[in-house]
């Protein structure tokens, strides 16, 4: 599978996330939102931002555990299964593409105020321009984004700086003429303004250091919440209600009040830059959802092809751009509501995914950033998203249900035939029912993700553990029974009779105990021959008594090697000694669900790796 280039840094992430959020949500929607909530629209924007924070924290955690293209689709499919993953991936692609198309619509509205041109032609040409930029490479697209966002933030800051002193307090009274329900309904309506935030996780595979992604998302969200709240405050405080309620260019109209015609032009320019940055970031992020779905066999394979020269998913980018062009003619309010409901669903699923992944206790789920106040943040996020979904009205809900059903149909009639994938929900059900449902596929996949993200090169010890037999015993054993059982597992591999092997282990144990710490023993012997080395990890929950003076042993690592392998023998002993020193190793060893969980515990343990043959 061709790999995407790792070229993005913290500034790139910040600018991509900011640019994906700042567009029509602030430059067009405040007028329509004010008509629904009155001056309390200020609080609606702030409330929507707070709700977006719950999803941001959940995505920030998951992206440091699984920094893969596809973002929330990848996380949801690994936590809730391929069917929900297909739905979530298509919803995310659809919503982000809609948001980008919404930006193109906004750009057309502003363009017609300064020039008599065909708005659809302009939108199509700009979309084609962004396609070319994204096809040339993610770094080229992000450089363009940095320039756009820098200039945009400067203009927005200038608007706030000059506008706050001009605010007329009487325009803010009555503050909430439609009550608290109007505030919450409007928060759901403007939620699309924060929609680009989670989607930046879809380019996680192209970030130089995945650990910076939560910081980039957090900085972008804080900056945008502050800017949105203050800009809506200024706009509400300088424009008459009748003008603001019917305006599709509210920020430019507000600038004209205290900055005159030059202010209208300046903020109109800012709006166009915002639309450009959103469309550019939208194509970049949305196309990675198609790439991830295709990689997993849930969409046709041509969508996962990566250009060998530019290291970009060219087919996924082209399909995304063509879809954006096709939806340019949708009704504006329907477009906004549908995008908001779909985004709320993805935020809901992102929060649910963190709960499933944590409670499944999968060894391979190891985020470097953990969401604080778990699970309170996730519960608040899911509850808030559910409430705002219903506040958007039945038209938007029905459109979203149609998309969900379409996603399930695509999975059942295409993806289910092509792909089969384990998910964390199976592991959680295992914990609750004590039934063995999983085959270790998800844990193995997450193990490879950890190796890739942390640049862990497999050494000989890793390869040995990947292939060795693992024994899991649920009944008490004597020391003799233990050694005979282990001897049966490896006798054929080294061509030594089981009885002889067992006797050698017993004699070695009589010389001096191989118990190296409470609950852990490493019996090891040397046999005749060349190039021989075998290991058998054994868990015996009831314990095996090695020495009457010591407590029973639950973690046993039997080793057999020839004299010419003495150097590797010492390295293997050192590797196990380092692994069992890891925090909570003993508790995790006893609580691991099956043999593959035990294997992953050894493979993912922190230790020094030696690149020996």
SEBADO-389209 format. One record per atom (N, C-alpha, C): x, y, z; residue in one letter. Coordinates in steps of 0.05 Angstrom, whole numbers, plus 5000, padded with zeros to 4 digits. Atoms other than C-alpha are relative to their C-alpha. Layout:
! SEBADO-389209
XYZA ...
***
This chain:
! SEBADO-389209
501749765000X 500050005000X 501850255000X 498549755001X 502850684980X 499550175024X 500249844976X 504251145038X 499850304993X 500249715003X 502351875045X 502550135012X 497749864990X 507952375055X 499450145027X 500249874974X 509152635127X 501350284998X 499049745005X 509853385116X 498850225017X 501449784986X 505253765163X 501050035029X 499149944973X 507354115228X 497750145015X 502149884982X 503654485285X 498750234986X 501249775013X 502655125245X 498149914978X 501850115021X 499754715187X 497449915012X 502450104988X 494854365233X 498250225010X 501549774990X 492755015266X 498650154977X 501149855023X 491655365199X 497949834985X 502050175013X 488054765168X 497449995016X 502450014983X 483354705228X 498550265001X 501249735000X 482155455232X 498650064974X 501149945026X 481055525158X 497649834994X 502350185005X 476254925157X 497650105015X 502349904984X 471955265210X 499150284991X 500749725005X 472156005192X 499150044971X 501049945028X 467656135131X 497250105003X 502849915001X 460256195118X 498750005027X 501250014973X 458756005190X 500150265015X 499949744987X 460956695212X 499450234981X 500349785019X 460657115148X 497250014988X 502750005012X 453556915126X 497949945021X 502150104983X 449856555182X 499150195023X 500949844977X 449657085238X 497350144995X 502649875006X 443857445203X 497749815004X 502150194997X 439556825197X 499849905029X 500050094972X 441656605267X 498750205018X 501149784983X 439857285297X 496950004997X 502950005004X 432857225266X 498749785017X 501050234984X 432056565305X 500250045030X 499449994971X 434956765373X 500150285011X 499549734990X 435657525376X 502950045008X 497249954991X 441857815409X 501349765015X 498950244986X 442557155448X 501549824980X 498550155019X 445556895383X 503050005008X 497349994990X 452157105416X 500649765017X 499750234983X 451156565468X 499749744984X 500350245016X 448856065415X 502649924987X 497450065012X 455556115380X 501949895021X 498250094979X 459256045446X 499249725009X 501050264991X 454855455467X 500849784980X 499350195021X 456055105400X 503049935002X 497150044997X 463555205411X 500749825023X 499550174977X 463354895480X 499349714994X 500850275007X 459654285453X 502149884981X 497950095018X 464854235397X 502549925015X 497750074985X 470154205451X 500049715009X 500150274991X 467753535476X 500949814978X 499150165022X 468653235407X 502950034994X 497249945005X 475353575399X 501849845020X 498450144980X 477953265464X 500049694994X 500250295006X 475452565444X 501749944975X 498550055025X 478452615374X 503050045007X 497249964992X 484952895405X 501249755013X 499050244988X 485452265447X 500449774980X 499950235018X 483951765392X 502150044978X 498249965022X 488352095340X 502949955009X 497450064991X 494452015385X 500449705005X 499850294999X 492851275391X 500049874972X 500350115027X 491151165317X 500250234979X 499649785019X 494151715273X 499949904971X 500350115027X 491351455207X 498250174983X 501849855018X 488151765146X 497149905004X 502850074996X 480551785153X 498950105026X 500949864975X 480352105222X 497949855015X 502150124984X 473851975258X 498849754987X 500950255013X 471851445206X 501749775011X 498250214992X 477951035225X 499449925029X 500550054972X 476551105299X 497349865004X 502650114996X 469150945294X 499849724989X 500150275012X 470150335249X 501549815018X 498650184982X 475250055299X 498749975027X 501450024974X 470750185358X 497249884998X 502850085003X 463650055332X 499649814976X 500350205021X 464949615271X 499950134972X 499849915027X 465349675195X 497450134990X 502649885010X 457849815185X 499750285010X 500249734989X 457850415232X 502350174989X 497849855011X 464650615205X 499450104972X 500749915027X 462050625134X 498150235000X 502049784997X 456151055155X 501450255008X 498649764989X 460651525195X 501950124979X 498149905020X 465851575140X 498650154977X 501549865022X 460751745086X 498650255010X 501249764988X 457152235133X 502150225002X 497849804997X 463752585148X 500850114973X 499249905027X 465652615075X 497850184989X 502349845010X 458652865057X 499850275014X 500349744985X 458353395112X 502350194994X 497749835005X 465353655099X 499950114971X 500449915028X 463953685024X 497850214999X 502149804999X 457454045039X 501050275011X 498949754988X 461054545084X 501850154980X 498249875020X 466154675029X 498350114977X 501849895021X 460554754977X 498650255011X 501349774987X 457155225027X 501950244998X 498049785002X 463655635026X 500050114972X 500149905028X 463355664950X 497550164995X 502549845003X 456155904954X 500450275012X 499549754987X 458256435003X 501950184983X 498249855017X 463956644957X 498550124976X 501649905022X 458956714901X 498350245008X 501749774990X 454457164943X 501650255002X 498449764997X 460157634959X 501150104973X 498949925027X 462857624887X 498050174985X 502149865014X 456157864860X 499750295010X 500349734990X 456558484905X 502150194988X 497949835012X 462858734869X 500249974970X 499750055029X 462258444799X 497649854989X 502350135013X 456758234751X 501049754985X 499050255013X 459057514737X 498249775006X 501550244996X 456056834732X 501149855025X 498950104975X 456656584804X 500649704999X 499550285002X 456255844785X 502749954985X 497650035015X 461855914735X 502450075018X 497849924982X 466256274787X 500549775020X 499750214979X 464855734839X 501349754988X 498850235013X 466555174790X 503050044994X 497249955006X 473055504768X 501750005025X 498550004975X 475155614840X 500349725011X 499850284991X 473554894858X 502149854984X 498050135016X 477854664800X 502850095008X 497549904991X 483455114824X 500949865026X 499350144976X 483254794893X 500749714995X 499350285007X 483254104862X 502949984991X 497350015011X 489654264825X 502050045023X 498249954978X 492954544888X 500249755018X 499950244983X 491053924929X 501349774986X 498750225014X 493353454874X 503050034999X 497149955001X 500253784874X 501449915026X 498750094975X 501453584947X 498850135024X 501349904976X 498953665018X 501650245011X 498549774989X 504754135037X 499450254984X 500649775016X 503254584978X 497350115007X 502649914992X 495954604998X 500150145027X 499949884974X 497754755070X 501550275000X 498749745002X 502555315051X 498050224991X 502049825009X 496955645013X 498050065023X 501849974977X 492555535075X 501250195021X 498749834980X 497655875122X 499750304992X 500249725010X 497656505078X 497250105003X 502949924998X 490056525075X 499250065028X 500949984972X 488956415149X 501350235014X 498649774988X 494256915171X 498750274994X 501349755009X 491157475130X 497250025011X 502850014991X 484157265150X 499850075029X 500049944971X 485557275225X 500650295006X 499349714996X 488657965219X 497650174995X 502449845006X 482458245186X 497849975021X 502150054979X 477757915237X 500750145026X 499149864976X 481958185294X 499650304998X 500449715005X 481758885264X 497050075002X 502849964998X 474158835258X 499150025029X 500850004972X 473458665332X 501250245014X 498649774987X 478559195354X 498550264995X 501449755006X 474959755318X 497050005006X 502950014997X 467959495328X 499050015029X 500950014972X 467559375404X 499250285011X 500849744990X 467560125421X 497550114987X 502349905014X 461960235371X 497449855007X 502450164993X 457159725402X 498050185016X 502249854986X 450460035425X 498549805018X 501250194982X 448059665487X 497049964996X 502950035003X 440759805472X 499249814979X 500650205022X 441159365410X 500049715011X 499950274988X 442358775457X 497649945018X 502450034983X 435558865492X 497549994982X 499850234982X 431458425497X 502149804990X 497850175007X 437157935498X 499149734987X 501050265011X 433257285486X 497050014996X 502949975004X 426457455457X 498549744995X 501350265006X 425056735437X 500749795021X 499550184978X 427256435503X 502449824997X 497750175000X 432355915520X 499949794978X 500350205022X 429455425469X 501150114974X 499049875024X 431055925414X 503150005000X 497149994998X 438255975439X 501149724993X 499050275005X 439255215438X 499549924971X 500650075028X 435755125371X 502050144981X 498149855017X 440255665341X 502949895003X 497350134996X 446455335372X 500349764982X 499950235019X 444654715332X 500250094971X 500049905027X 443555135270X 502850104992X 497349895007X 450455475274X 502249815006X 497950204993X 454054845296X 501849944976X 498450045024X 456354775224X 502450184999X 497749815000X 460955365237X 502549875012X 497750134988X 465454895278X 500549734986X 499950275012X 464654305230X 502749914990X 497450085011X 471654315201X 501949905021X 498150064979X 474854195269X 500949705000X 499450284997X 474453435274X 501249884975X 499250125025X 475853325201X 503050024995X 497149985004X 483053545206X 501449755010X 498850264992X 484452885242X 500349814976X 499850185023X 483452575173X 502750024986X 497349985012X 490352825152X 502249935020X 498150074979X 493652545215X 502449844990X 497950175011X 497652045174X 502250174986X 498149835015X 501052635139X 501450205018X 498849824981X 503352985203X 502649885009X 497450104992X 510652945222X 500149875027X 500150104973X 509252835296X 497150015009X 502850014994X 502252595312X 499350125027X 500549904973X 502952845385X 499350295000X 500649725001X 502153565362X 497150054992X 502749965011X 495153455333X 498050105021X 501949894980X 491153555399X 500650305005X 499349724995X 495054205411X 499050184977X 500949855023X 493554445340X 497050045000X 502949984999X 486154285347X 499050185022X 500849844977X 485654605416X 500550304995X 499449725006X 489055245394X 498050124980X 501849915021X 484755295332X 497250055012X 502749974989X 478255185371X 499850245019X 500149784981X 479855685426X 500050274985X 499949755016X 481756225375X 497450054986X 502449975015X 475556095334X 497650075018X 502249944981X 470756095394X 500150295008X 499749724992X 473556765417X 499250194977X 500649835023X 473257065347X 497050004993X 502850015007X 466256815332X 498350165020X 501749874979X 463357055399X 500350304998X 499549715001X 466557745394X 498950134974X 501049895026X 464857835320X 497050025000X 502949994999X 457557655331X 499150215020X 500749794981X 457458115392X 500250274987X 499749745014X 460058695350X 497850044980X 501949985022X 455458555292X 497250055011X 502649964988X 449258495337X 499850285012X 500149744987X 451159135373X 500250244983X 499849765018X 452159585312X 497850014978X 502050015021X 446659355264X 497250005012X 502850014992X 439159475270X 499049714996X 501150275002X 435158835281X 498949944973X 501350055026X 431258915217X 502049954977X 497950035020X 437658975176X 501449745004X 498550244995X 441358415210X 498549754994X 501650245004X 435657915207X 499849924971X 500350065029X 435357965131X 502650024984X 497449975014X 442758025115X 501449734995X 498350225007X 446857505079X 503050075001X 497349904998X 453057935088X 500350165026X 500249854975X 452458125162X 502650135010X 497549894990X 459758225179X 500850244983X 499349785018X 460958665118X 498150245005X 501949794993X 454659055135X 500750145026X 499249894975X 457059145206X 502550174997X 497549855005X 463959385182X 499350274987X 500749755014X 460559905137X 499050215020X 501149814981X 457260225199X 502250175013X 497949854986X 463860415233X 502650034985X 497649965017X 468960355177X 499450104973X 500849895026X 464960595117X 500449804978X 499850185023X 465660315047X 502749855000X 497550164999X 473060125056X 499849765019X 500350224981X 471059705116X 498349784988X 501650205014X 465659355075X 501749844981X 498350145019X 470859185022X 502049825015X 498050154985X 476058965074X 498849745011X 501250244988X 471258485110X 498749824978X 500950165023X 468358265043X 502349834990X 497650145008X 475458075025X 500649785020X 499650204979X 476157715092X 498149764996X 501950215004X 469857325077X 500849824976X 499250155024X 472357115008X 502449835007X 497750164991X 478956895039X 499249775017X 501050214983X 475156495091X 498749784983X 501350205017X 471056155037X 502149844985X 497950135015X 477356004998X 501449795018X 498550184982X 480955705059X 498349765008X 501750234993X 474855275078X 499849804976X 500250185023X 474055005007X 502649854996X 497450135004X 481554855003X 500449785021X 499750204978X 481754515072X 498049784997X 502250205003X 475154165057X 500749784980X 499250205020X 477653824994X 502249825011X 497850154989X 484053615030X 499049805020X 500950184978X 480553315091X 497949804990X 502150185008X 474353025057X 501049784982X 498950215018X 478352645004X 501349785016X 498750214984X 481952265060X 498049805011X 502050194991X 475451955082X 499549794978X 500350205022X 474451635014X 502549824998X 497550165000X 481751415017X 499949785021X 500150194979X 480751075084X 497949784996X 502150195006X 474150745065X 500949804978X 499150175022X 477350475001X 502249815010X 497950174989X 483450215039X 498949765015X 501250214984X 478849805083X 498149834983X 501650175017X 475249515023X 497050075000X 502849924998X 468749895037X 499150174977X 500549865025X 469150304973X 501949904979X 498350105021X 472250144905X 503050075004X 497149974995X 479850064906X 501350244987X 498649785015X 481450624856X 500150255017X 500149764983X 479751134910X 502450015020X 497750014981X 485750904953X 502750044985X 497549975014X 490851014898X 501450275007X 498549774992X 496351504918X 502050064977X 498249925022X 500151904865X 502949975008X 497250064993X 507351664864X 501850255001X 498449765001X 510052354848X 499350205022X 500849804981X 505952814892X 499149895027X 500850134976X 504052304946X 497350105010X 502749914994X 496752524944X 498049804989X 502150195010X 490352094936X 498450134977X 501149845022X 488752384867X 497149934993X 502750075008X 482451984852X 497950095021X 501749924979X 479352124920X 499650315000X 500249705002X 480852874911X 498250074977X 501649935023X 477652884842X 497049945005X 502850074994X 471252524865X 498850215020X 501049804981X 470653004924X 499450274987X 500449755014X 471453614880X 497650004982X 502450025017X 466253374830X 497449995015X 502450004983X 461253234886X 499450285010X 500449724990X 462353944913X 498750174978X 501249845023X 460754234844X 497049924997X 502750095004X 454453804840X 498050115020X 501949924980X 451454054905X 499950315003X 500049714998X 452554794892X 497250134998X 502649895005X 445254874874X 497949935021X 501950064978X 442154634940X 499050265013X 501049784985X 437755094981X 501850065024X 498149934980X 442055485030X 499349915028X 500750074973X 438155365095X 500049705003X 500150304999X 437054625079X 502949895001X 497250085000X 444454565064X 501350035027X 498949954973X 446354875131X 499049805020X 501250184980X 441454455172X 501049714996X 499150275005X 443453805138X 502949965008X 497150024993X 450853945147X 500350005031X 499849994971X 449754125221X 499149745013X 501050254988X 445653495237X 502149784995X 498050205006X 450753055202X 502550035017X 497749944983X 456453395240X 499449935029X 500850074972X 452753315306X 500149695004X 499950294999X 452052565291X 502949905002X 497250094999X 459552495278X 501350075027X 499049934973X 461152875343X 498949805021X 501250204982X 456352405380X 501549744998X 498650265003X 459751785351X 502950025009X 497349974991X 466652065366X 500249975030X 500050024970X 464952135440X 499449715008X 500750284993X 461751445441X 502449814995X 497750175007X 467951145408X 502149995022X 498149994979X 472451375464X 499249825023X 501050174978X 468051035516X 500349714993X 499750285008X 467950385476X 502949915001X 497250085001X 475450385465X 501349985028X 498950014973X 477150535537X 498949765016X 501250214984X 472250045567X 500649724989X 499350265011X 474349485520X 502649905010X 497450084989X 481249485553X 501949874980X 498250115021X 484749335487X 502950095006X 497349944994X 492249295498X 501250214981X 498849825020X 493749665433X 498950285000X 501049734999X 489650275450X 501650165021X 498249864982X 495050725478X 500450304991X 499849725008X 493651465467X 502150155017X 498149844985X 499151955487X 498750245013X 501649794987X 493852475503X 497449875008X 502550114990X 487952275547X 498150235007X 502049804995X 481552675550X 499550025030X 500449974971X 480752975620X 497049965007X 502750034989X 474552845663X 498449794985X 501450225013X 472852195627X 498349865022X 501549985025X 467151985618X 498150245000X 501949784997X 463652625640X 499950174974X 499949845025X 466053005578X 498549864978X 501450155022X 463552455531X 497049995004X 502950024995X 456752395565X 498750274994X 501049735005X 455753155563X 499950054969X 499949975029X 457853155490X 497849854985X 502150165013X 453152595469X 497250115006X 502649894993X 447252895507X 499550264986X 500349745014X 448453585478X 499549964971X 500450045029X 449053325407X 497249894994X 502750115004X 442652915414X 497850225002X 502049784997X 438753525439X 500050194976X 499949815022X 441253975384X 499249884973X 500950145024X 439853455330X 496950044997X 502949975001X 432453475348X 499050294998X 500749715003X 432454235352X 500250094972X 499749915028X 434254265278X 497649954983X 502550055015X 427454015256X 500049744984X 500350275012X 424753405220X 501149994972X 498950005027X 426953615150X 502949924999X 497250064999X 434253595168X 500549725011X 499750274988X 433352965210X 499449784979X 500750205021X 429952595152X 502149984979X 497850015020X 435452795104X 502449855011X 497850144987X 440552535154X 499549705001X 500750284999X 436751885163X 500349874972X 499750105027X 436751805087X 503049944995X 497150045004X 444351875087X 500949765016X 499250234984X 445051375144X 499249744987X 501050245013X 440750865109X 501749944975X 498450045024X 444750975045X 502749885007X 497550114991X 451150845084X 499949715007X 500350284993X 448550195112X 499649834975X 500450155025X 446249975043X 502649954985X 497350035013X 453150105014X 501649795014X 498550204985X 456149695070X 499049724994X 501150275002X 451449105065X 500149894972X 500050105027X 451449064989X 502750024986X 497349985011X 458749234977X 502249945020X 497950024980X 463149325038X 500149745015X 500150254985X 460848705076X 501249774985X 498950225017X 462748265017X 503050034998X 497249955005X 469548595010X 501749995025X 498449964976X 471748695082X 498749885024X 500950104974X 471248375150X 502050115021X 498249864981X 473948755211X 498949975028X 500850004971X 473948665286X 499950285010X 500349734989X 472149245330X 499949985031X 499850004971X 472749455403X 497449925014X 502650084987X 465349345417X 499949705006X 499850294995X 466648595410X 501549955025X 498450044976X 471948645463X 498650085025X 501649924977X 467349025509X 497949805007X 502050214995X 461948495500X 501349765013X 498650224988X 467147975516X 500450045030X 499649944971X 468648325582X 497549975016X 502650014986X 461248355600X 498849735001X 501350265002X 459347655579X 501949765005X 497950204997X 465947275588X 500049794978X 499950175024X 465046985518X 502250084982X 497749955018X 470746925468X 498950054972X 501249935026X 468247305407X 502150104980X 498149885018X 474447635378X 502349814993X 497850175009X 480347335341X 502750145002X 497549864996X 485647845360X 500850174976X 499349855025X 485348185291X 500450305007X 499849714994X 484048885319X 502550065017X 497749954984X 489448825371X 502649994984X 497650025017X 494448605318X 500250254982X 499949755017X 492449205274X 500950245017X 499149784983X 493249685332X 502949985008X 497150044994X 499949375348X 501750114977X 498549905023X 502349545278X 499850304998X 500249714999X 499550255285X 501950125019X 498249904980X 503550345348X 502949994990X 497350025011X 509850095314X 500650214979X 499649805021X 508850565256X 500150285012X 500049734990X 507151185296X 502450065018X 497849964983X 512751075346X 502749924988X 497650085015X 517750845293X 501549775014X 498850234987X 518950185329X 500749794979X 499150205019X 523049715286X 500049735014X 500050264988X 521748985300X 502849875001X 497450144998X 527748595325X 499449705002X 500350285000X 528947855332X 498149905023X 501850084977X 525447815400X 497150044992X 502749955010X 519148125368X 499149774982X 500850215019X 519247615312X 499649735014X 500350244985X 520147055362X 497449995015X 502549994986X 514247275404X 497649984981X 502250015019X 509847355342X 499449714991X 500350285010X 510946615324X 499849795022X 499850214979X 511746265391X 497249915009X 502550094988X 506245835423X 499650145027X 500649884974X 502846175482X 498049825014X 501650194984X 499745745537X 498550165021X 501649874980X 493945995579X 498549795016X 501050214983X 492045555638X 498150115021X 501949904981X 485945635682X 499749815025X 500150184977X 487345065732X 502849995013X 497450024987X 492844965784X 501749784988X 498150205009X 499044585762X 502349975019X 497550044985X 504944275797X 502350084981X 497749925017X 511844475773X 500649794979X 499450225020X 512843785740X 498050014977X 502049985021X 506243855703X 500550234981X 499449765017X 508144545679X 502249944980X 497750055018X 514844325651X 499349794979X 500850205021X 511843715616X 498250134979X 501849865019X 506444155585X 501650174980X 498349835016X 511644645560X 501749844981X 498250175016X 516244095535X 498549894976X 501650105022X 510543815492X 499850214978X 500449785020X 509844505458X 502550044983X 497649935015X 517144565436X 501849774993X 498350235006X 519943865432X 500449954971X 499850065029X 518343775358X 501750224986X 498549785012X 521444455342X 503049965002X 497150034996X 528244275371X 500949715000X 499450295003X 527843515363X 501349885024X 499250114974X 528843345436X 497649885013X 502350144988X 524342845472X 498850175023X 501349844979X 519143185517X 500949935028X 499250094973X 521042765578X 502850115007X 497349904995X 528342965571X 500050305005X 500249714996X 526643695564X 498950075028X 501349954974X 522043685625X 502049945023X 498050074979X 527543335666X 502250225002X 497949795000X 532643865645X 499050255014X 501249764986X 527944425668X 499949965030X 500250064971X 526844075735X 502850025013X 497349994989X 534343985746X 501050295002X 499149725000X 535644715728X 498750155023X 501549864979X 530344935778X 501149925028X 498950104974X 533444505834X 502650145006X 497449874996X 540144845823X 499650285013X 500749744989X 537345545836X 497450094988X 502649925009X 530445855830X 500250194976X 500149815023X 528646215765X 497850215004X 501949794994X 523446645799X 501550275004X 498449754999X 525947355786X 498550235014X 501549804984X 520347755820X 497449875008X 502650114991X 513647635854X 498249944977X 501950085021X 509247235807X 501249954973X 498850025026X 514347195750X 502549825002X 497750185001X 519346635732X 500949974971X 499050045027X 523946525672X 501849755001X 498450245002X 526145795670X 501449984973X 498550015025X 531645715618X 502249795001X 498050225002X 536145145595X 501550024974X 498450025024X 541645015544X 499949714990X 500150265012X 541044435495X 502149974979X 498050055021X 545644115445X 498950084972X 500849925027X 545544345372X 501050284994X 499249735009X 546344995334X 497550164990X 502249825010X 541745585319X 497349955013X 502550074986X 536545355370X 499350225020X 501049834978X 532445855410X 496950014998X 502950004998X 525245785432X 499150125026X 501249894976X 520746135482X 497149925002X 502850064996X 514045935511X 498950175024X 501249844978X 510246475551X 497549845010X 502250154987X 505346155600X 498650185021X 501549884978X 499846465642X 498449785014X 501550184983X 497046055699X 498750165022X 501349824980X 491946475737X 500049885028X 499950104973X 491545995797X 502950005011X 497249994991X 499145995799X 501449735002X 498350244998X 504845485800X 502050055022X 498249974978X 508945375862X 502849914991X 497350065007X 516345415844X 501749955025X 498550024975X 518845485915X 498150045023X 501949994978X 515145355979X 500250265016X 499749754985X 517945996008X 499050244985X 500949775016X 515346425951X 497049964992X 502850035009X 508146575929X 499949874972X 500350125027X 505346215867X 500750194977X 499149855023X 507746445799X 497849984978X 502150005022X 502646665745X 501250064973X 498749935026X 507446925690X 502649844998X 497650175004X 512446405665X 500950034972X 498849975027X 517146495606X 502249794998X 498150225003X 520645835588X 501750054976X 498249965022X 526845895544X 501849764997X 498250215007X 530945375508X 501850104978X 498249915021X 537245535469X 502549844999X 497450145003X 543645235442X 502250195008X 497849844989X 550445465465X 500950234982X 499349795018X 551745875402X 498150245001X 502049794998X 545546295418X 500250145028X 499849894973X 548146515487X 499650305001X 500449715000X 548447245467X 497150094997X 502949945003X 541247255443X 498549915025X 501250104975X 539446855505X 500050225021X 499749784981X 541947435548X 498250234992X 501749785010X 538247945504X 497149945005X 502850084995X 531747555510X 499350025030X 500449974971X 532547525586X 499750295007X 500149714994X 533848275587X 497450124990X 502549895011X 527848415542X 497649945019X 502250074982X 523048035588X 500250155026X 499749854975X 526048355650X 499150294997X 500949725005X 524849045619X 496950024998X 502949995005X 517748875598X 498449975026X 501550044976X 515548625666X 500350235020X 499749764984X 518149275697X 498150224992X 501949805009X 512949665657X 497750035020X 502249954981X 507449985698X 497649834994X 502550165001X 501549525712X 500449744983X 499750245016X 504748945674X 498649765012X 501050244987X 502848425725X 496949995000X 502949985000X 495648665731X 498949964971X 500950035028X 494948705655X 500449714991X 499650285007X 497848005648X 497849825010X 502150164989X 492647715694X 497250064988X 502649925010X 486848105663X 499749974970X 500150035030X 488647985589X 497949794993X 502250175006X 482747655555X 500749734987X 499450255015X 486147135511X 503050004993X 497250045007X 492746895482X 501150234984X 499049785016X 493147455431X 500450255016X 499749774982X 492247975486X 502649975015X 497550054986X 498047645523X 502450054981X 497949965020X 502247655459X 500550304996X 499749715004X 500848395448X 501250145024X 498949884976X 502548555519X 503149985000X 497150045003X 509548275506X 501150174977X 498949865024X 510348585437X 500050315003X 500349714996X 508149285460X 501450105025X 498649914976X 512149295524X 502450184994X 497849825005X 517149855530X 502649865007X 497350124996X 524349605523X 501950104978X 498049945021X 530749715485X 500049794979X 500150185023X 530549405416X 502849984987X 497350055012X 536849095385X 499549904972X 500350095028X 537349035310X 502149794993X 498250235005X 540648355310X 498849834978X 501050175021X 539947845254X 498149795011X 
***
